[in-house]
Every structure is written in C-alpha cells, then in structure tokens.
Amino acid sequence: MTASTVPTADVPTAAEHLAVQHGEQLTERLPEQPAAHDSTQDRWSPRLWGTLLVLCAAMFLDALDVSMVGVALPSIAADLDLSTATLQWIVSGYILGYGGLLLLGGRAADLLGRRQVFLIALAVFAVASLLGGLVDSGPLLIASRFIKGLSAAFTAPAGLSIITTTFAEGPVRNRALSIYTTCAATGFSMGLVLSGVLTELSWRWTMLLPVPVALLALVVGLRLIPRSERESAKGGYDLPGAFTGTAAMLLLVFSVVEAPEVGWTSARTLISFVAVVVLLTAFVLIERRTAHPLIRLGALRSGSLVRANLAGAAFFGSYVGFQFLVTQYMQSLLGWSALQTALAFLPAGALVALSSTKIGSVVDRFGTPRVIVVGLALLVLGYALFLRVDLDPRYAAVILPSMLLIGAACALTFPSLNIQATNGVADSEQGMVSGLLHTSFQVGGALFLAVVTAVITAGAGEGDTPRQVLDSYRPGFVVVAVIAFAGLLVALTGLRGRRTGVGADRAETAAGSVARG
C-alpha cells in the first residue's frame, strides 16, 4: 500500500508491482472490515472516535505512570522506610517489565489477536495499579510496578497495531497516529504536574489515579474495539525465539539499570553483557530457521524502519536523561518544589497537546524524513540553549526557550517516528514493528539515562558546593545534546536529494514490505 492512498481491487500499487516482481504477495486490507472502511472517510464515525480514544487512554496512562512516580519517590521512601537502592527499583522495576517484554508483547498481538491482548493487559494494568496503592512494603510495591510494566509492554504495541490496522495508511492514519502519540506526550507532561499535586495528599494517590481511567477504558473498549483475525500459526509458535529474545531484553535492561551502581567494568556487568550477546546470537539463529519467527529479520532490511528505531532510541533516551538532570537541578540546586518543577515543564507539554491535530497534515505535506530531521534539530538546539543555566536563572529568558523548542521537537518527532516505522507494513506484522519501536524507546531510555548518570557521578567527587554540583551536571547536559545529535545524523540519512517527502516514503516502504528474511 502507498503512504497516502487506499488501493482498490482493480488498481495495483507500486508496492504490489514490486511484490509481483519478487514473487511475493502483499497482505491486502479486507474491504469487509467496517472499521477500516469507515476510517477512509473524511469524517470518522462516533464508534471510530471512541475506539481511538480508548487506545489513547491506555497510552496516556502508560506515559503518565512513567513520569508520575518520580516526583513521589521521596514521600514513598519516608513512608515505607526504603533505602536508596530499594527506591531505585520502584522506577527500574517498571522499566524492566516494560522494556524487557515489548518484543513478546508486539508479536503476541499479531498471533493471539490484538483486541484480546490489549484488553487483558489493560485489565492487568488496572489491578496492578490498585495493588500498588494499597501495599505497605517495598518489595510488594516493586512487584506491582513490574507487573504494570509487563502489562504496558502488551498494551502499547497492541494499541498501536490496532490503529495501524484500523485506519488506512495515508492521511487518515497519520492523523490518528498524531493524536495517539500526542496523548502519550501529554500524559508524560501531565504526570509531572499531577504527581506534584497528589503527593501533597499522599503518594498512594499517584498509584491509584490510573485505576478508574483504566477501568473505564476497559469497559468502553469491550464494546468498541473491533475484533481482529489471528495470524495463522500452523507451524507452531516460536517458543525458543520468545524465550531467548525476552531473556536477552530483560537481561539487557537489568544490566544497564544496575551498571551505574555496581560499576560498568565490574565482573558482574561484563558477564551480563556477554550473556546478552550470547542470547541475542541464539535468538537470531533461531529466527532465521523457524517458520513463524517472533521477529521476521527480513523486516530489518527496510531502511526507514531501522532509522525510525535508531532515531527513536536517541530521541527518547536523550529526553529521559534531560528530564532527570533538570529535575535534579531545579529541586536540589534551585530549591524548587515538585510542583514548581512540574510547571516548568508544562509549556513543552502544552505545545505538544495543542499541536495534536496538526502534525498529521504536516507529515502528509513534507513526509516523515524531513519532519523527523527538523524535530531532532530543534531538540539539539533546545538542549544546547539549556547549557546557559546558572544558580539564579531567569525562567522566561533562560529556561522557557529550551522548553518551547523541546516541546516543538516532541510534537514533530514522536508521531513521525511512529508513522515511519509502521508505513508499508502488512497488517499481520504491525504488532511486531510496534513492539520493535517501543523496545527501542525503552532500551534507549534505560541505556542513555545510565550513561548520563555515570557521567555526572564521575564529576560529583570534585566538591559539594552549589557551583561545583552545577559544574558536575554540565557534562551530563552535553552528553544529552550529543545523543540527540547522533539521532539527527541517523535521520539525515533518510533524506535522498530530490526524492524526499511522501514519494520517498512510498518507494522505501514498498521495498521494505517485500523484503523477506
């Protein structure tokens, strides 16, 4: 299928011509599916809007939960009498479950049915959220956080693949994805503000807030989300691939999270990374030989998909590192409250929310490669300008310009990465590519946050005066900008002279869709 039209049964597309030449057959969108048919219209039906809002609610909750817990950590530590090491795992437990199981979650949506996987995982998320707000011990809270991350690893790729198989590729899908990804960015920003308010009452409210929203989305989703066909698995499921792939991702995330604490060159860290390499090698060998792989390796021949994943890792990883540093800077050095810190980030989130209905048309006009390049360039500029901060900054002159640039960057980049990763992919593999993209986000976030933490920790021993602490932060901000710049360099490879915009996307995604491993 092309990036901007819905093919009819009588007119073959460029992708189909390529497929015939290679002896392949593309998966066609079934015309009798009402949701896909309705989504091609300029006006969406109330049912279609309702389906999108349910999926947006789940993504909003995933992002909200990631950002909301950070502000509440000091209150949790005081109430449950937790050590710093234990406290870290309240955040890391969620990341471990989320990042480690995304590949499995994405493929499960294809094989077991997107609707079933999404709704079951959403129910588990609601239950885990309730338990997290009621427990009275650190280990139980960490366990609830791991389960929430695990469930999010299934809702995120399943939700994205429901959108990409419900809305026809082109302007209507781009519009839907821009709204969907905006809800994620808005949830991340609102989580900071809501956590600052709710923590004043009790940290437990930060855990309980997602429960009613998740339950409401579950009830509505049962009525509105269309049923999807399961992919045929006559040759059996790829259990060895699922085991080695999931084990590799879990161990990778665990090792990266633990490395700053135990040391990057410690025997434990080095052995863990070697084990990751062994598991990934075994995973690749298994995937090349199995009839129904967890990840079809031929999909990675698509340059647009690979660029989306690499740029996504740099984009999200740099932002996670930036938010961590800015939060420390504002609260530890400037003495701002959690709510003041959250409000400092608010302009970026507001800009993302206000642009939600516009980004799809921007992508339609200029194509994802150009939009991603512009977004990442704004991100690098925003990070660079933040290097001007001192111990008495003027918010409007020093901090606000960076926040606005970063907000514009998020508004342009996040939806475009999702669109680029899923364009030209058969419906039966939408869960797989969605899982790959979200895995890149989470692994990038865990890896680059660990790198930034290691950099500022290395300079922390030079003194503890406010000026010396600020000086120890500056290399971290430089690293954040360098990571974003690396993502920009990756994105620039997608610009090919005059063949930019939607036309270039069509040709490349068509070629990627006929690649077979």
C-alpha positions as CSV (number, residue, x, y, z in Angstrom):
1,M,0.0,0.0,0.0
2,T,1.1,3.5,-0.6
3,A,1.7,6.1,2.1
4,S,-1.3,8.3,1.0
5,T,-4.0,6.2,-0.7
6,V,-6.1,3.2,-0.1
7,P,-5.7,0.8,-3.1
8,T,-8.7,-0.6,-4.8
9,A,-9.0,-4.1,-6.0
10,D,-8.6,-3.0,-9.7
11,V,-5.6,-0.7,-9.4
12,P,-2.3,-2.2,-8.3
13,T,0.0,-0.1,-6.2
14,A,3.8,0.4,-6.6
15,A,4.3,-1.9,-3.6
16,E,2.2,-4.6,-5.3
17,H,4.2,-4.3,-8.6
18,L,7.4,-4.8,-6.6
19,A,5.9,-7.7,-4.8
20,V,5.0,-9.5,-8.1
21,Q,8.5,-8.9,-9.4
22,H,9.9,-10.6,-6.3
23,G,7.4,-13.4,-6.3
24,E,5.7,-12.2,-3.1
25,Q,2.1,-11.4,-2.3
26,L,1.2,-8.4,-0.1
27,T,-1.4,-8.7,2.6
28,E,-4.4,-6.6,1.5
29,R,-6.8,-4.8,3.8
30,L,-10.0,-6.7,3.9
31,P,-12.8,-4.5,2.4
32,E,-15.5,-6.0,4.6
33,Q,-13.9,-4.8,7.8
34,P,-16.2,-1.9,8.8
35,A,-13.6,-0.1,11.0
36,A,-11.0,0.0,8.2
37,H,-13.7,1.1,5.6
38,D,-15.0,3.9,7.8
39,S,-11.5,5.2,8.5
40,T,-11.0,6.1,4.9
41,Q,-13.8,8.8,5.1
42,D,-13.0,12.4,5.9
43,R,-15.4,12.2,8.8
44,W,-15.0,9.5,11.3
45,S,-17.9,7.7,12.9
46,P,-18.5,8.1,16.7
47,R,-17.5,4.4,17.0
48,L,-14.2,5.1,15.3
49,W,-13.6,8.1,17.5
50,G,-14.5,6.0,20.6
51,T,-12.0,3.3,19.6
52,L,-9.2,5.8,19.1
53,L,-10.0,7.5,22.5
54,V,-9.8,4.1,24.3
55,L,-6.4,3.4,22.7
56,C,-5.3,6.9,23.5
57,A,-6.4,6.5,27.2
58,A,-4.2,3.4,27.5
59,M,-1.2,5.1,26.0
60,F,-1.8,8.2,28.2
61,L,-1.8,6.0,31.3
62,D,1.5,4.3,30.3
63,A,3.2,7.6,29.9
64,L,1.5,9.1,32.9
65,D,2.7,6.3,35.1
66,V,6.3,6.6,33.9
67,S,6.6,10.3,34.9
68,M,4.3,10.5,37.9
69,V,6.2,8.1,40.2
70,G,9.4,10.1,40.0
71,V,8.1,13.1,42.0
72,A,6.6,10.8,44.6
73,L,9.8,8.9,45.4
74,P,10.9,10.9,48.4
75,S,7.5,10.5,50.1
76,I,7.5,6.8,49.3
77,A,10.9,6.4,50.9
78,A,9.9,8.2,54.0
79,D,6.6,6.3,54.4
80,L,7.9,2.8,53.7
81,D,11.4,3.4,55.2
82,L,13.1,2.3,52.0
83,S,16.8,2.6,51.2
84,T,18.0,4.4,48.1
85,A,18.9,1.1,46.4
86,T,15.3,-0.2,47.0
87,L,13.8,3.1,46.0
88,Q,15.5,2.9,42.6
89,W,13.8,-0.3,41.8
90,I,10.4,1.3,42.1
91,V,11.3,3.0,38.8
92,S,13.6,0.3,37.4
93,G,11.0,-2.5,38.1
94,Y,8.6,-0.8,35.7
95,I,11.3,-0.2,33.1
96,L,12.4,-3.8,33.4
97,G,8.9,-5.2,32.7
98,Y,8.1,-2.7,30.0
99,G,11.4,-2.8,28.0
100,G,12.1,-6.5,28.5
101,L,8.8,-7.8,27.2
102,L,7.9,-5.4,24.4
103,L,9.1,-7.7,21.6
104,L,7.0,-10.6,23.0
105,G,4.0,-8.2,23.5
106,G,4.1,-7.0,20.0
107,R,4.2,-10.4,18.4
108,A,1.6,-11.8,20.8
109,A,-0.8,-9.1,19.5
110,D,-0.3,-10.5,16.0
111,L,-0.6,-14.2,16.9
112,L,-3.3,-14.1,19.6
113,G,-5.4,-11.2,18.5
114,R,-4.8,-7.5,19.1
115,R,-8.2,-6.9,20.8
116,Q,-7.8,-9.8,23.2
117,V,-4.2,-8.9,24.1
118,F,-4.9,-5.2,24.6
119,L,-8.0,-5.7,26.8
120,I,-6.5,-8.4,29.0
121,A,-3.3,-6.4,29.5
122,L,-5.3,-3.3,30.3
123,A,-7.2,-5.2,33.0
124,V,-3.9,-6.4,34.5
125,F,-2.7,-2.8,34.5
126,A,-5.7,-1.7,36.5
127,V,-5.4,-4.4,39.1
128,A,-1.6,-3.8,39.5
129,S,-2.3,-0.1,39.9
130,L,-4.8,-0.8,42.7
131,L,-2.4,-3.1,44.5
132,G,0.4,-0.6,44.2
133,G,-1.7,2.0,46.0
134,L,-2.6,-0.4,48.9
135,V,0.7,-2.3,49.7
136,D,2.8,-1.5,52.7
137,S,6.2,-2.9,51.8
138,G,8.9,-2.0,49.3
139,P,9.1,-5.5,47.7
140,L,5.4,-5.7,47.1
141,L,5.4,-2.2,45.6
142,I,8.3,-3.1,43.3
143,A,6.4,-6.3,42.3
144,S,3.3,-4.3,41.4
145,R,5.4,-1.9,39.4
146,F,7.0,-4.8,37.5
147,I,3.5,-6.2,36.7
148,K,2.4,-2.7,35.5
149,G,5.4,-2.5,33.2
150,L,4.7,-6.0,31.9
151,S,1.1,-5.2,31.1
152,A,2.2,-1.9,29.4
153,A,4.6,-4.0,27.2
154,F,1.4,-5.6,25.8
155,T,-1.0,-2.6,25.7
156,A,1.5,-0.3,23.9
157,P,2.3,-2.4,20.8
158,A,-1.2,-3.9,20.6
159,G,-2.8,-0.4,20.8
160,L,-0.5,0.9,18.1
161,S,-1.1,-2.1,15.8
162,I,-4.9,-1.7,16.3
163,I,-4.6,1.9,15.0
164,T,-2.5,0.9,12.0
165,T,-4.8,-1.9,11.0
166,T,-8.0,0.1,11.6
167,F,-7.0,3.3,9.9
168,A,-6.0,3.1,6.2
169,E,-2.4,4.0,5.5
170,G,-2.0,7.7,4.5
171,P,-3.5,10.9,5.8
172,V,-6.2,9.3,7.9
173,R,-3.7,7.0,9.7
174,N,-1.3,9.9,10.1
175,R,-4.0,11.9,11.7
176,A,-4.9,9.1,14.1
177,L,-1.3,8.5,15.0
178,S,-0.6,12.1,15.6
179,I,-3.5,12.2,18.1
180,Y,-2.4,8.9,19.7
181,T,1.2,9.9,20.2
182,T,0.2,13.3,21.4
183,C,-1.7,11.6,24.2
184,A,1.5,9.8,25.2
185,A,3.5,13.0,25.3
186,T,0.7,14.8,27.1
187,G,0.4,12.0,29.7
188,F,4.1,12.3,30.3
189,S,3.9,16.0,30.9
190,M,0.7,15.9,33.0
191,G,2.2,13.1,35.1
192,L,4.7,15.6,36.5
193,V,2.1,18.2,37.4
194,L,-0.5,15.7,38.8
195,S,2.2,14.0,40.9
196,G,3.2,17.3,42.4
197,V,-0.4,17.9,43.4
198,L,-1.3,14.4,44.5
199,T,1.9,13.8,46.5
200,E,0.9,16.7,48.8
201,L,-2.1,14.5,49.8
202,S,-0.4,11.1,49.7
203,W,1.9,9.2,47.4
204,R,-0.7,6.4,47.2
205,W,-2.9,8.6,45.1
206,T,-0.2,8.7,42.4
207,M,-0.6,4.9,42.2
208,L,-4.4,4.8,42.4
209,L,-5.2,7.6,39.9
210,P,-4.8,5.3,36.8
211,V,-7.3,2.7,38.2
212,P,-10.7,4.4,37.3
213,V,-9.3,5.6,34.0
214,A,-8.1,2.1,33.1
215,L,-11.4,0.5,34.1
216,L,-13.5,3.0,32.1
217,A,-11.3,2.4,29.1
218,L,-11.7,-1.3,29.6
219,V,-15.5,-1.2,29.7
220,V,-15.7,1.0,26.6
221,G,-13.1,-1.0,24.8
222,L,-15.0,-4.2,25.2
223,R,-17.8,-2.6,23.2
224,L,-15.9,-0.6,20.6
225,I,-12.6,-2.2,19.7
226,P,-13.0,-4.3,16.6
227,R,-12.1,-7.9,16.6
228,S,-9.0,-8.9,14.5
229,E,-8.0,-12.0,12.8
230,R,-5.2,-14.0,14.3
231,E,-2.2,-14.8,12.2
232,S,-2.0,-18.4,11.2
233,A,0.5,-20.4,13.3
234,K,0.1,-23.9,11.8
235,G,3.8,-24.5,12.2
236,G,3.5,-23.7,15.9
237,Y,4.6,-20.8,18.0
238,D,8.2,-19.6,18.2
239,L,8.7,-20.6,21.8
240,P,12.5,-20.8,21.6
241,G,12.7,-17.4,20.0
242,A,10.3,-15.9,22.5
243,F,12.4,-17.3,25.4
244,T,15.8,-16.1,24.1
245,G,14.5,-12.8,22.8
246,T,12.7,-11.9,26.0
247,A,15.6,-13.2,28.2
248,A,18.0,-11.0,26.2
249,M,15.9,-7.9,26.6
250,L,15.2,-8.5,30.3
251,L,18.9,-9.1,31.0
252,L,20.0,-6.1,28.9
253,V,17.7,-3.7,30.6
254,F,18.6,-5.1,34.0
255,S,22.3,-4.8,33.3
256,V,22.0,-1.2,32.1
257,V,20.0,-0.2,35.1
258,E,22.4,-1.8,37.6
259,A,25.6,-0.8,35.9
260,P,25.9,2.7,37.5
261,E,25.5,1.1,40.9
262,V,27.9,-1.9,40.6
263,G,30.3,-0.4,38.0
264,W,30.4,-0.6,34.2
265,T,33.7,-2.5,34.3
266,S,32.7,-4.8,37.2
267,A,32.8,-8.6,36.5
268,R,29.0,-8.8,37.1
269,T,28.3,-6.1,34.5
270,L,30.7,-7.6,31.9
271,I,29.4,-11.1,32.3
272,S,25.9,-9.9,32.0
273,F,26.6,-8.1,28.7
274,V,28.4,-11.2,27.4
275,A,25.3,-13.2,28.3
276,V,23.1,-10.7,26.4
277,V,25.3,-11.1,23.3
278,V,25.0,-14.9,23.6
279,L,21.3,-14.8,24.0
280,L,20.9,-12.3,21.1
281,T,23.1,-14.5,18.8
282,A,21.0,-17.6,19.7
283,F,17.8,-15.5,19.1
284,V,19.0,-14.5,15.6
285,L,19.9,-18.1,14.7
286,I,16.5,-19.3,15.8
287,E,14.6,-16.6,14.0
288,R,16.5,-17.5,10.7
289,R,15.4,-21.1,10.9
290,T,11.8,-21.0,12.3
291,A,8.7,-20.9,10.1
292,H,6.9,-18.4,12.3
293,P,9.6,-16.2,13.9
294,L,9.0,-13.8,16.7
295,I,10.8,-11.1,14.6
296,R,11.0,-11.5,10.9
297,L,14.6,-10.5,10.3
298,G,13.8,-9.5,6.7
299,A,11.8,-6.6,8.0
300,L,15.1,-5.0,9.2
301,R,16.1,-4.6,5.5
302,S,13.8,-1.6,5.5
303,G,16.0,1.5,5.9
304,S,13.0,3.6,7.1
305,L,12.2,1.1,9.9
306,V,15.8,0.9,11.1
307,R,16.2,4.7,11.0
308,A,12.9,5.1,13.0
309,N,14.2,2.7,15.7
310,L,17.7,4.2,16.0
311,A,16.4,7.8,16.0
312,G,13.7,6.8,18.5
313,A,16.3,5.4,20.9
314,A,18.3,8.6,20.7
315,F,15.2,10.8,20.9
316,F,13.7,9.2,24.0
317,G,17.0,8.4,25.6
318,S,18.2,12.0,25.4
319,Y,14.9,13.3,26.8
320,V,14.9,10.9,29.7
321,G,18.4,12.0,30.6
322,F,17.5,15.6,30.2
323,Q,14.4,15.4,32.4
324,F,16.4,13.6,35.1
325,L,19.1,16.3,35.1
326,V,16.7,19.2,35.0
327,T,14.7,17.7,37.9
328,Q,17.8,17.4,40.0
329,Y,19.0,20.9,39.0
330,M,15.7,22.6,39.9
331,Q,14.9,20.8,43.1
332,S,18.4,20.2,44.5
333,L,20.2,23.4,43.5
334,L,17.4,25.9,43.0
335,G,15.2,24.6,45.8
336,W,12.1,24.5,43.8
337,S,9.2,22.3,44.9
338,A,8.0,19.3,43.0
339,L,5.0,21.3,41.7
340,Q,7.2,24.3,40.6
341,T,9.4,21.8,38.7
342,A,6.5,20.2,37.0
343,L,5.1,23.6,36.0
344,A,8.5,24.5,34.5
345,F,8.0,21.6,32.1
346,L,4.4,22.5,31.4
347,P,4.9,24.7,28.3
348,A,6.5,21.8,26.5
349,G,3.6,19.6,27.2
350,A,1.1,22.2,26.4
351,L,2.7,22.8,23.0
352,V,2.5,19.1,22.2
353,A,-1.1,18.9,23.2
354,L,-2.1,22.0,21.2
355,S,-0.5,20.6,18.0
356,S,-2.1,17.2,18.2
357,T,-4.5,17.6,15.2
358,K,-2.0,19.5,13.0
359,I,1.0,17.1,12.8
360,G,-0.7,14.6,10.6
361,S,-1.2,17.2,7.9
362,V,2.4,18.4,8.3
363,V,3.6,14.8,7.7
364,D,1.3,14.4,4.7
365,R,2.9,17.5,3.1
366,F,6.5,17.1,3.8
367,G,7.0,13.3,4.6
368,T,8.4,11.7,7.8
369,P,12.1,12.0,6.9
370,R,12.0,15.8,6.7
371,V,9.8,16.2,9.8
372,I,12.0,14.0,11.9
373,V,15.1,15.9,10.9
374,V,13.5,19.2,11.8
375,G,12.2,17.8,15.1
376,L,15.6,16.4,16.1
377,A,17.4,19.6,15.1
378,L,15.0,21.6,17.4
379,L,15.7,19.1,20.1
380,V,19.5,19.5,19.8
381,L,19.1,23.3,19.9
382,G,16.9,23.2,22.9
383,Y,19.4,21.1,24.8
384,A,22.3,23.4,23.8
385,L,20.5,26.5,24.9
386,F,19.9,24.9,28.4
387,L,23.7,24.9,28.9
388,R,23.3,28.7,29.7
389,V,21.7,27.9,33.1
390,D,23.3,29.1,36.3
391,L,22.4,29.2,40.0
392,D,20.0,32.1,39.6
393,P,18.3,31.7,36.1
394,R,15.5,33.9,34.8
395,Y,12.9,31.4,33.7
396,A,11.5,33.4,30.8
397,A,14.9,34.2,29.3
398,V,16.9,31.1,30.0
399,I,14.7,28.0,30.7
400,L,11.5,28.8,28.7
401,P,13.1,29.0,25.3
402,S,14.5,25.5,25.8
403,M,11.2,24.1,26.9
404,L,9.4,25.5,23.9
405,L,12.0,24.2,21.5
406,I,11.9,20.7,23.1
407,G,8.1,20.8,23.1
408,A,8.1,21.6,19.4
409,A,10.6,18.8,18.8
410,C,8.5,16.2,20.6
411,A,5.4,17.3,18.7
412,L,7.1,16.8,15.4
413,T,9.3,13.8,16.1
414,F,7.3,11.3,18.2
415,P,4.3,11.0,15.8
416,S,6.6,10.9,12.8
417,L,8.7,8.1,14.2
418,N,5.5,6.0,14.8
419,I,4.2,6.7,11.3
420,Q,7.5,5.9,9.6
421,A,8.0,2.7,11.5
422,T,4.6,1.3,10.6
423,N,4.1,2.6,7.0
424,G,4.2,-0.1,4.3
425,V,4.0,-3.0,6.8
426,A,1.5,-5.8,6.4
427,D,-1.4,-5.9,8.9
428,S,-0.1,-9.3,10.2
429,E,3.2,-7.7,11.2
430,Q,2.0,-4.4,12.7
431,G,2.3,-5.7,16.3
432,M,5.9,-6.9,15.5
433,V,7.1,-3.5,14.2
434,S,5.2,-1.7,17.0
435,G,7.0,-3.8,19.6
436,L,10.3,-3.1,17.9
437,L,9.8,0.6,18.0
438,H,8.7,0.8,21.7
439,T,11.6,-1.5,22.6
440,S,13.9,1.0,21.0
441,F,12.4,3.8,23.1
442,Q,12.6,1.9,26.3
443,V,16.1,0.4,25.8
444,G,17.3,3.8,24.6
445,G,15.8,5.4,27.7
446,A,17.4,2.9,30.1
447,L,20.8,2.9,28.4
448,F,21.3,6.7,27.9
449,L,20.0,7.5,31.4
450,A,22.6,5.1,32.8
451,V,25.3,6.8,30.7
452,V,24.2,10.3,31.9
453,T,24.1,9.1,35.5
454,A,27.6,7.7,35.2
455,V,28.9,11.0,33.7
456,I,27.6,13.2,36.5
457,T,28.5,10.7,39.2
458,A,32.1,10.8,37.9
459,G,32.3,14.5,38.4
460,A,30.4,14.6,41.7
461,G,33.5,14.0,43.9
462,E,35.1,17.3,42.9
463,G,33.1,19.2,45.6
464,D,29.7,19.7,47.1
465,T,29.2,23.5,46.8
466,P,26.2,24.6,44.6
467,R,28.6,25.8,41.9
468,Q,30.6,22.6,41.9
469,V,27.4,20.5,41.7
470,L,26.2,22.5,38.8
471,D,29.5,22.1,37.1
472,S,29.2,18.3,37.5
473,Y,25.8,18.5,35.8
474,R,27.1,20.3,32.7
475,P,28.9,17.3,31.2
476,G,25.6,15.4,31.5
477,F,23.8,18.1,29.6
478,V,26.5,17.9,26.9
479,V,26.1,14.2,26.7
480,V,22.3,14.6,26.3
481,A,22.9,17.0,23.4
482,V,25.4,14.6,21.8
483,I,22.9,11.7,22.0
484,A,20.2,13.8,20.3
485,F,22.7,15.0,17.6
486,A,23.6,11.3,16.9
487,G,19.9,10.7,16.3
488,L,19.8,13.7,14.0
489,L,22.7,12.2,12.0
490,V,20.8,9.0,11.6
491,A,17.7,10.8,10.5
492,L,19.6,12.8,7.9
493,T,20.5,9.6,6.1
494,G,16.8,9.4,5.2
495,L,17.0,12.5,3.0
496,R,17.8,11.5,-0.5
497,G,18.2,14.6,-2.6
498,R,15.0,15.3,-4.5
499,R,13.3,12.1,-3.5
500,T,12.1,13.3,-0.2
501,G,8.6,13.6,1.3
502,V,5.8,11.2,0.8
503,G,7.1,10.0,-2.5
504,A,10.3,8.7,-1.0
505,D,8.4,7.1,1.8
506,R,6.3,5.2,-0.7
507,A,9.2,3.7,-2.6
508,E,11.2,2.7,0.5
509,T,8.3,1.2,2.5
510,A,7.2,-0.7,-0.6
511,A,10.7,-2.2,-0.9
512,G,10.7,-3.0,2.8
513,S,7.4,-4.7,2.6
514,V,8.6,-7.3,0.0
515,A,11.9,-8.0,1.9
516,R,11.9,-11.5,3.3
517,G,14.5,-13.0,5.7
